[in-house]
Amino acid sequence: MRLGTCLLLAILSGATGLGLRIVLPVTPVDASFRDVIRSYQPQGAAGVSNMPETSAP
């Protein structure tokens, strides 16, 4: 491939990714996801998480 073709594909790929990120909403974390994450925690682990997505509301 020529350099111009590679640059064009890179720009189109980036623009498509950015466009999808802007257009499609981010799915919020629900209670069932939190339950699954909680079940993978080792026994006796602290209930506090450093990630807001997995900490209790």
C-alpha positions in Angstrom: 0.0 0.0 0.0 1.1 3.5 -0.6 1.6 6.0 2.3 -1.4 8.1 1.2 -3.7 5.1 1.2 -2.6 4.1 4.7 -3.0 7.6 6.1 -6.5 7.9 4.5 -7.5 4.5 6.1 -6.1 5.6 9.5 -8.1 8.9 9.3 -11.3 7.2 8.2 -10.9 4.6 11.0 -10.3 7.2 13.6 -13.2 9.3 12.4 -15.5 6.3 12.4 -14.5 5.3 15.9 -15.0 8.9 17.2 -18.4 9.2 15.4 -19.6 5.9 16.9 -18.5 7.1 20.4 -20.4 10.3 20.0 -23.5 8.9 18.5 -24.0 5.7 20.6 -24.8 6.2 24.3 -22.7 4.4 26.9 -24.7 1.6 28.6 -24.8 2.3 32.4 -23.8 -0.4 34.8 -26.8 -2.3 36.2 -27.3 -4.2 39.4 -26.8 -7.7 37.8 -23.4 -6.6 36.5 -22.4 -5.5 40.0 -23.6 -8.9 41.4 -21.3 -10.7 38.9 -18.3 -8.5 39.7 -19.0 -9.0 43.5 -19.1 -12.8 43.0 -15.6 -12.7 41.5 -14.1 -10.9 44.6 -12.0 -13.1 46.8 -13.6 -14.1 50.1 -12.9 -11.6 52.9 -12.1 -8.8 50.4 -12.9 -5.3 51.4 -16.3 -4.1 50.1 -14.9 -0.8 48.9 -13.8 -0.6 45.3 -11.5 1.9 43.7 -13.6 1.8 40.5 -16.8 3.8 40.6 -18.4 1.3 38.1 -18.2 -1.6 40.6 -18.7 0.2 43.9 -22.1 0.2 45.5 -24.3 3.3 44.8 
